[in-house]
Amino acid sequence: MNALNYYPTSWDRIPLAFSGLALVALAIVALALMAAHRDTLIARSQALACGLCIGTAGAIACGIGFLFAQSQTHGPAFFLAPDNFRMGLLGGIGLGLLASLAVGAFIALRSAAIAGLLIGTGIGLVVFRLIFGPTAGFGGEVGLGVGQEVGIIFGAAGGLLGGIVGGSIGLVIRRMSAVPAQSGADSPSPAHRGWRWPLIGLALGAVIATLVAVLGAQMGIFQFLVPYNGQIPDVPPDTSPAGMQHDFLFGVGMFAVGGALIGCFLGLRWMSSRGTGVRRHSVWLGVGLIVALICGLTFGLDHRYVGGPFIPRSVLPDPVAGMRGLLIGLAAGVVIGGALALVAVYISNAAPRRQVAARMALVVIVGLLLLTLSYWYTPLFAISIM
């Protein structure tokens, strides 16, 4: 089976490598701060690291799941098994380990906003598929599809909206349950206090994003184009003044909506904390989730061979053995990750300094997995031309 390998540049590896480097750097910084007894900065580093871990792994899973669903619903046949047993085993162990550690971090936080963000990402990709059809995610090369860049926009917007809805519901439930029984009838309910922060974040995010879009367009950094203009092969886009204005307004509008969602989500994270001492930590968790959402979708929606595995292909391709190795590797990776999570839980009952060391050790593992993912994991999806 042959495959068309689109986007020969490595632009999609950069966000993933950035996530891995950021996690390793955060772990090193947290350990250094532990020696200096800077508890506040340690808490911020851990919050940002947790957001990066959960968001990146969740977005990668959503992207790969979307591609698999496309192949099963009259879309292009682009499922490719690993070439051999060793390749599948290596990829399975890494992915299973990454998934189990991310699930453990999610269970530890138990945040309605995070659950909404992950669910909303999946819904956003479903809407992307419904609008642009079974070739969505591939661009004009396969007919009437739009590229993965549009899929990233839909997935990220859905994730942010889901995070806002989930966080709002969780916040209302938590604050209503915390209303003291002796409160008078005329005293304001805690559930109605502080909602100005999400609204301020929404407005401020929209304004900043609009300014960035206009400035980038004037400098030639952004080239806005309506998706339907870019998805029709062999038909040049409308370059008339009206058409160019339409494209410009569409691009600025997308920036404004994205900035508004980001600002509202961060405003909600600021509002959701009970005490002023941990508000910044909650915001840093939100920043990590936003950055990871974009990085994870960038790689998860990729449908070509990204890199070669560390283990060279020294044998003839054997897809059956490759799938067997993948399944075995997934099981082994989940077991290893679960064992590491249990060790971290056991250590968490010990002294605070040991808790920080255990968590940062897991962060380093996840960071190294993400940093090297594009070199040891060959995606299972590419367009078949056979």
Secondary structure as GFF3:
##gff-version 3
##sequence-region A 1 386
A	DSSP	beta_strand	3	4	.	.	.	ID=ss1
A	DSSP	alpha_helix	13	36	.	.	.	ID=ss2
A	DSSP	alpha_helix	39	72	.	.	.	ID=ss3
A	DSSP	alpha_helix	85	109	.	.	.	ID=ss4
A	DSSP	alpha_helix	112	132	.	.	.	ID=ss5
A	DSSP	three_ten_helix	139	142	.	.	.	ID=ss6
A	DSSP	alpha_helix	148	177	.	.	.	ID=ss7
A	DSSP	three_ten_helix	190	192	.	.	.	ID=ss8
A	DSSP	alpha_helix	196	218	.	.	.	ID=ss9
A	DSSP	alpha_helix	227	231	.	.	.	ID=ss10
A	DSSP	alpha_helix	241	271	.	.	.	ID=ss11
A	DSSP	three_ten_helix	276	278	.	.	.	ID=ss12
A	DSSP	alpha_helix	279	300	.	.	.	ID=ss13
A	DSSP	alpha_helix	319	348	.	.	.	ID=ss14
A	DSSP	alpha_helix	352	376	.	.	.	ID=ss15
A	DSSP	beta_strand	383	384	.	.	.	ID=ss16
###
